[in-house]
């Protein structure tokens, strides 16, 4: 994680943990006394799930693909689409002119990080 990403990630973590803690101190205490402790326990399980997914999104690699080699760039112009047989299914792959390779299925070029990434992966920071 670069130094420009540390401050927003730290602020997001502090807000998540602070507001989660405040919830358990004020409305959580009221819910436990008025209704049942199991409501608070269900919220705690949900909160653990949220924090673990937030940690995975913060610290995991977004699934970028390496760019093509500089020696490949030149006068050669590749066709825009290329058909590939994957497990008996014909898949149409598109040429990425920025990264200089055919993008795999469910892959898109990100204008923010200037890499091709899996669309199924979430890139937050």
C-alpha positions as CSV (number, residue, x, y, z in Angstrom):
1,X,0.0,0.0,0.0
2,X,1.5,3.3,-1.0
3,X,1.7,6.4,1.3
4,X,-1.2,8.1,-0.6
5,X,-3.5,5.2,0.1
6,X,-2.7,4.9,3.8
7,X,-4.5,8.1,5.0
8,X,-7.9,7.2,3.3
9,X,-7.7,3.6,4.5
10,X,-6.8,4.6,8.0
11,X,-9.7,7.1,8.1
12,X,-12.1,4.5,6.7
13,X,-11.0,1.9,9.3
14,X,-11.3,4.4,12.2
15,X,-14.8,5.4,11.1
16,X,-15.9,1.8,10.7
17,X,-14.6,0.8,14.1
18,X,-15.7,4.0,15.9
19,X,-19.3,3.9,14.7
20,X,-19.5,0.1,15.3
21,X,-18.3,0.7,18.9
22,X,-20.7,3.6,19.4
23,X,-23.6,1.4,18.2
24,X,-22.8,-1.3,20.8
25,X,-22.5,1.2,23.6
26,X,-25.7,3.2,23.1
27,X,-28.5,1.6,21.0
28,X,-27.0,-1.9,21.5
29,X,-27.2,-1.6,25.3
30,X,-30.8,-0.5,25.0
31,X,-31.7,-3.4,22.7
32,X,-30.1,-5.9,25.0
33,X,-32.0,-4.6,28.0
34,X,-35.3,-4.1,26.4
35,X,-35.7,-7.1,24.0
36,X,-33.1,-9.8,24.1
37,X,-29.3,-10.3,24.1
38,X,-29.6,-12.4,21.0
39,X,-30.4,-9.4,18.9
40,X,-27.1,-7.8,19.9
41,X,-25.3,-11.1,19.2
42,X,-26.8,-11.3,15.7
43,X,-25.7,-7.7,15.1
44,X,-22.2,-8.6,16.3
45,X,-22.0,-11.6,13.9
46,X,-23.1,-9.3,11.0
47,X,-20.5,-6.7,12.1
48,X,-17.7,-9.3,12.1
49,X,-18.7,-10.3,8.6
50,X,-18.7,-6.6,7.5
51,X,-15.3,-6.0,9.1
52,X,-13.7,-9.1,7.6
53,X,-15.0,-8.2,4.1
54,X,-13.7,-4.7,4.5
55,X,-10.3,-6.0,5.5
56,X,-10.3,-8.3,2.4
57,X,-11.2,-5.4,0.1
58,X,-8.6,-3.2,1.7
59,X,-5.6,-5.5,1.7
60,X,-6.1,-7.9,-1.2
61,X,-4.7,-7.5,-4.7
62,X,-7.4,-6.2,-7.1
63,X,-6.5,-8.8,-9.7
64,X,-4.5,-6.8,-12.2
65,X,-2.9,-8.3,-15.3
66,X,0.6,-7.5,-16.3
67,X,1.0,-5.2,-19.3
68,X,2.5,-6.4,-22.6
69,X,6.2,-6.0,-23.2
70,X,7.5,-2.7,-24.7
71,X,9.1,-4.6,-27.6
72,X,5.6,-5.7,-28.7
73,X,4.6,-2.1,-29.3
74,X,5.3,-0.9,-32.8
75,X,3.8,-0.9,-36.3
76,X,2.2,-4.3,-35.7
77,X,-1.6,-4.0,-35.3
78,X,-3.5,-6.9,-33.8
79,X,-7.0,-7.8,-34.8
80,X,-9.6,-6.3,-32.4
81,X,-11.1,-9.7,-31.4
82,X,-9.6,-13.1,-31.0
83,X,-11.7,-16.3,-30.6
84,X,-10.3,-18.9,-28.1
85,X,-11.5,-22.3,-27.2
86,X,-11.8,-22.6,-23.3
87,X,-13.1,-26.0,-22.1
88,X,-15.0,-26.6,-25.3
89,X,-16.6,-23.1,-25.4
90,X,-15.6,-20.5,-27.9
91,X,-14.8,-17.2,-26.0
92,X,-14.3,-13.9,-27.8
93,X,-11.4,-11.9,-26.3
94,X,-10.9,-8.2,-27.0
95,X,-7.5,-6.6,-27.7
96,X,-6.5,-3.9,-25.1
97,X,-4.4,-1.3,-26.9
98,X,-3.1,0.2,-23.7
99,X,-1.9,-3.1,-22.1
100,X,-1.0,-4.7,-25.4
101,X,-2.7,-8.1,-24.9
102,X,-6.0,-9.9,-25.4
103,X,-8.2,-9.4,-22.3
104,X,-9.6,-12.5,-20.7
105,X,-13.3,-13.0,-20.1
106,X,-14.8,-10.7,-17.4
107,X,-11.8,-8.3,-17.7
108,X,-11.9,-4.6,-18.2
109,X,-9.4,-1.7,-18.4
110,X,-9.4,0.6,-15.4
111,X,-8.8,4.2,-16.2
112,X,-7.8,5.0,-12.6
113,X,-5.0,2.5,-12.1
114,X,-4.3,2.1,-15.9
115,X,-4.3,-1.8,-15.7
116,X,-6.7,-4.5,-16.9
117,X,-8.5,-5.9,-13.9
118,X,-11.1,-8.6,-13.4
119,X,-14.6,-7.0,-13.3
120,X,-15.6,-9.5,-10.6
121,X,-12.9,-8.0,-8.3
122,X,-13.8,-4.8,-6.5
123,X,-11.2,-2.1,-6.5
124,X,-11.9,0.4,-3.8
125,X,-8.7,2.1,-3.1
